[in-house]
Amino acid sequence: MGKPTWRTALSDRIPGGRDGRRMLTVTFVDRIGSGLWGATATLYFTYAAGLSTAEIGALLAVSGSVGIAGPPLGGLLADRVPLRPLLIIVQLVRAVASLALLTTTDLGLLLAITSVGSLGDRAASVLTKLYATRVAGSERVRYQAISRTAMNVGWAVGGLAAAAALTGGTVTVYRWLLIGDALSFLASALFTLGCAEPPSAARIAAKSTPALKESAESALNEPTPDESAPRKTTAPSPWRDRRYLTYTASEAVLFLDDSVFKIGLPLWAVTATNAPHQLVPLLLVLNNVLVVLFQVPFARFGATPRTARTSLWPLAGAFLLGGAALAASTVGAPWFAAVTLVLAATAFTVAEMLHATISWELSVVLAPPTAQGAYLGVHGLAQAVQRSAGPLAVTAAIAAGPLGWLGLGAGLAAMCGAQHHLVRDRGDGALSVAPVTVSEH
């Protein structure tokens, strides 16, 4: 036999083999387009569409609210229809929505178009996660870590390309960047065509006898939430699963690190500390670099359900350290403020990477295999809710001063402890969500 080629070696290192590698390409190309558009969206709506600041705010708020429905809707459909064509359709919808923005400056039409695009964006996010879950199997956390690295690199490439293009500063440039965003979705759809349809316990169970349903679940090596419970003839609904909904609510709180980086840390640095303002973009660069370098090694903290649950304790420590460092950054000389801000940025980045790893594992193992798409879709609401409520929580911490950051860090650490209690070890290495009752201590 001949020596393995570099392609074979790469396929062996990436969970999911060829399909996993192709989906990583989809993720990378998708994020390049997102980087192009994310860096220029406000400029496009201002100079090309002629909207006022208030109109742009309303446009983004409404479309973001509509987009919240994307994860549960996408996950629900993925349990009923083949995943690959569904993902292709969503990518094409995103492409059409991007191109449609070029056709009008009417605020009402722009609201409708951006809402459709936001719905597609959020649905695509949960569908790609579900594809990874199905194709990578027990190595899903490592795959998601690699995928997140590809996302960050793709976003950086798109952002740098947009920055270079914007030196022209013309309306035509904004339009071409929007076209580039649409082309990234079209390219993603084409790459997805080359991927195989992953196995789905939900669709197998829907067409099988009870005995074959049990075989399908065993084949995917996913523990059910309660092995002793009688099997149902219909797939369970996450909307009737108070335990999983409680877990998802706790996730919405732990995703606050996103708002801390995008809103809290920059505002705090320039309004409450003596640190030089030039440090702010460098802190965001530090976040991106650390994620690219360490997200894959951090996958070990979610390698098994038990490891993921145990990792909630170092996650609590990272949140506490980040909050304390931000509180301390108001004291002393500019150099001390800069050091504590760097420490805070590092701590919250560690928290971001840890929580991403823990969340990828727990959100999957706590979901019944026959309703995995629906459950992951509901879990996707955690990030959507955080994007809406997170800015309010972070600005409230800023308004409260150093004690606000200490309180936020302590609150996030306490939520880690609560989730550790909520997600219980059954004693056989598998996890279940602890019942939520008024008598429980």
N, C-alpha and C positions, 0 to 999 in steps of 0.2 A: 504494500500500500504506500502511496505517496505521502509526502508531508502535508499537514493541514495548511490551508491557505490562511491569510490574515483575516479574510471574511469569515471563515469557519471559526477561527479563534475568537473573533469579536462576538460571533453569535453565541459561542459557548459561555462567554463572560456575562452576557446580558440575558436575564431571565425571560423566558418566552421565545427564545431562539429567533428565527427569521422574522416572525410576526412581531415579536417584541421590539426588534431593531427597527422595523419599518414604522411602528407606531411612535417610537422615539423620534424618527425623522418627521412624522406628522406633527408631533408636539413642538419640535424645534422650528419648523417652518411656520406653524401657526403663531408662535410667539414672536417671530421676526415681524410679522404683520402687526401684531398687537403693539410691539415697540414702536413701529412707524406711526400708528394711529394714536397711541397713548401720548406720545410726545407732541402731537400737533392738533388734537381734537379741539381744544379750546381756541387755538389760533384759526382753525378752519371755520368754526362756527362764528367767530368774530369777524374775520376779514373776507371770507368767501361767501358765507351765508348772511352776513350783516346783522347778526343777532346782538341784542344788548346783554350786559352781564346778568341781569335778572332773568332774561329769557333763557340764557345758557344754563343758569342754575336750575330753573324749572325743568328744562329739557333733560338734564342729567338726573334730577331727582325722580321724575316720572318714569323715565326709562329704567332706572335702577330698581324702582319699586315693582315694575312689571316683570323685570328679570328674575325676581325672587321665585316666581312660579316655575322657572326653567328646570332646576334640579329635580323636584318631585315629579314633574311631568315627564322629563326625560327618563328618569329611573323607572317610572311606572310603565312606560312604553317599552323599555328595554327588556322587561320581563315577559312581554307579550309578542314582540316581533323580533326578527334577527337584528343583532346589534350593529353589524358592519354597515348594512344599507341605511339604517337609521342615522348613524353617525355621518355618513356621506350626505344624506339629505340635510341634516343640521348645518353642515359646513357649507353646502350650497346656499342655504337660506341666509347664512351670515354674509356670503359673498354678494348675493343679490341686494341685501340690505345696505351693504357698504356702497355699492355702485349706485343704488337708488338715492343716496344722499346727494349725489352730484346733480340730480335732476330738478331740485326744487330749493327755494329759500323760504317757503311758507312754513311758519312755526308749527301749525297743526300737522302738516304732512311729515315734517321732520320728527315731531313727537311720535307719530305712528311708526316711522321707519326705524328710529333709534330704539323704540320699545321692542320691535321684532328682533333687531340685532342683539339687544341685551338678553332677550329670552333665549336666543340661539347660543350666545356666549356662555351663559350659565348652564344650559343643557349640555353643551359640548364638554364642559369641564367634568361633569359627573359621568358622562358616557365614556370619556377617555379613561377615567379612573376605573370604571366598571370593566372596560376592556382589559386593562392591566390586571385587575383582580382575577379575571377569568383565564387569561392566557399565561400569567406568571405563576399561578397556583400558590404554593407555600412560600415562594420567593417574592411575593407581591410587594413587601415593604422595601426590599432592595431595589426592585424595579421602579417603584414610585420615587425612591431617592434619586436614582439615575435620571428619571423623567423630570424631577424638579430641578436638577442640575441643568438639563437640556433647556428647560423653560427659562432659567435665569440667563444662560448664555444667549439664547435666541432673543430674549427681550433686550439684552445689552447690545447685540448686533443691530437690531431694529432701531433702538434709541440712538446709537452712534450714527447710523445711516441718516436718520431724520435730522440730527443735529448738523451733519454735513450739508444736507440738502437745504436746510433752512437758512444757510448763509446767503442764498439767493433772495429770500424774503419776499417772494411774489405770490399772488393768489394761485398762479399756475402750479407752483411747487406744492402748495397745500393739496391741490386736486390730485397731483400725481402720487403723493404719499398715500392718499386715500385709495387710489387705484391699486397701489402696491399692497395695501392691506387686503383688498378684495382678492387680488391674485394669490396672496398667501393662503386664503381659504380654499380657492380653487385647486391650488397645488396640494393642499392637505387632503382634499377629497380624492384627487387622483392617486396619491400615495396610499390612501385607505383602501382603494380598489384592489391593491396588491396584497392586502392582509386577508388572512383566513377568518372565517366566522368562529369565534371561540365557543366552547361548550357552555350551555346554560342549564342549570338544574331546574329553573322555573319552567322553561319551555319543554324540557324532557318530561317533567312531572305532569305537565298539562296534558300530555298525550299518552301517558303510561298508566299501568295498573299500580295499585299501592305497593306491590312488591318491587316493581321497577322504579318507583319513586324513591324507595329506600336505597336501591342500588345507585341511582343517580346522585343522591346526596353523599353516599360513601365514596363514590368515585372522585368527588371534588374535595375530599378530605376536610370538610368544614363541619365543626361541631354545631349541633342544634342548641338553642338556648336551654332546652329542658328535655333531656333524652327520655325521661320517664313519662312525659306527657303523651296522651294519645294523639295519633296523627290525624290531621284534618284533611278533608277532601278538597278544601279550597286553600289557596295561598294566604298566609297571614297578612294583615294590613298593619303597616307601621303607625297609621293614624289611630288604631285601637290599642297600640302597644305603649301603655303609659311609661313603662320602664325605659324603652328605647327613646321615647320623646324626652324623658327627663335627662337621659344621657346626652341627647342632642342639645338640650338647653344648656347643660354644663359646658359643652363644646363651644357654644356661641360666646361664652365668657372667656375661655382659654384662647380663642382666636384674636383677642384684643391686642396681641403683639403687633398685628398688622396696622392698627390705628395708631399705636404708640410710635411706630417708625414713620408712617406717612404724615402724621399730624402732630402728635404730642412732642416727640423729640425735637423736631425743627423749631416749633413754636417756643418751646421751653428754652432752647439754647439761645435764641435771639432776644427773648423778652425777659428772661429771669436770671441769666448767667453773664459772666464777664468774658466768656469764651469768644474768640474771633468768629465773625459770621462765616468766614471762608471754611470753617470746620464742618458746617452743616452738610454740604454735598459730599464731603469726604466720609462722613459717618454713613451715608447711604451707600457709598461705594464699598466701604468696609463690610456692610451687611451683605451686599451682593457677592463679594469675593469670598467671604467666609462660607456662605451657602454653597457656592460652586466647589470650594475645596473640601468641605467637611460633611455635606449632606449624605453622601454615599457611606462614608465610615460610620455616621450616626445611625445608619439602618440597623446596626446590631442591637440598638436599644429597643427595637420593636420586632426582633427576630421571631419571638414567640408571644402568645397572648400573656403569659405570666411575666415575661421580661418587660413587655409594654406596660403592664400594670405597675410593676415595681419602679419603672422609670418615671412614674409620676412624682416620686419624691425628689430626685434631682431637678425635675422641671420646676417644682415648688421653690427649690433653692435658687434657681436662676431668676425666677420672677422676684423673689425677695431681694436678691442682690441688685437687680436692675432698678427696682423702685428706690432702694436705699442710695444707690449711686446718683440717681437723678435728684433726690432730695439734698444730697451733699454738694451737688454742683453749684449751688448758689453761694457757697462759703469760700472765701479766699481769693487769691490772685487768679488772673486769666489762665495761667498754666495749670493750676489745680482744677479749675472748671473744665479745661480741655481734657485732662486726664480722667476725671470722673465721668464726663460725657462719653469718652471712648470706652470706659469700663461698662457704662450703662448700655451702650450700643452693642458691645460684645455679649453682655449677659442676655439681653433681649433677643439677640440673634441665636445664641445657644438655645434659649427657650423656644424660639420659632422652629429650629431644626428638631429639637426633642419632641415638641408637640406634634409636628407634622408626622414624625415617625410613629409615635404612639397612636395618633388618631387614625392613620392609615390601617393599622392592625386591628384596633379595637372596633372601629366602625364596621369592619367586615366580619370579624368572628362573632359579633353580637347579633348579626343579621341572619335570619333563616335562609339557607341556600335557595329555597324555592321562591323567595321574594327579595333576593339580594338587590336587584335594581331599584325596587320601590323603597327599600330601607336606606340604601346609599343616597337616593334622591332626597329623602327627608333629612338625612345627615348633612347634605349639601346646603340645607337652609341655615345651618349654623353660621357659615361664612357670610351668607347673604344678610342675615340679621345683624351680624357684627358690623358689616359695612354701613348699615343704617344707624345702629345705636352706638357703635364704637366711638365715632367722633364726639358724641355728646359726653360719653364717659371720660374720655381723655381730656377734653376741654374743661370738664368739671374738676379733674385732678389738677390741672394747671391753675385754675381759679383758686383752689384751696391752698396752693403753695406747696412747700416741701412736705407738709403733712399729707397732702393729697396724693403725692407719689408713694409715700410710705403706706398709705391706706390702700392704694391700688395694688401695689406689690403684695401686701399682706392678703388682700382679698383674692388675688389670683392664686396665691399659694394655698389659701384655704379651700378654694375650688378644686385644686389638685387633690387635696386630702379627701374632699367630699366625693370626687369621682373615684378615687381609690376605694372608698367604702362602697360606692354604688356598684362598681364592677367587681364582683366577687369571684374568688377562686373556689371552684366546686370541690377541690381536693384531688382531682384526677388530671390536672394540667389544663383543663378547659375552664372557660369563664362563663358566667351568667350575670345578668343585671339584677342586683338585689331589689326585692320588692320595695316600693315606696309606700309606707303606711304611717299613720300618725303614732302608732305604738312602738315603732322601731327606734332604737337608740344607737 
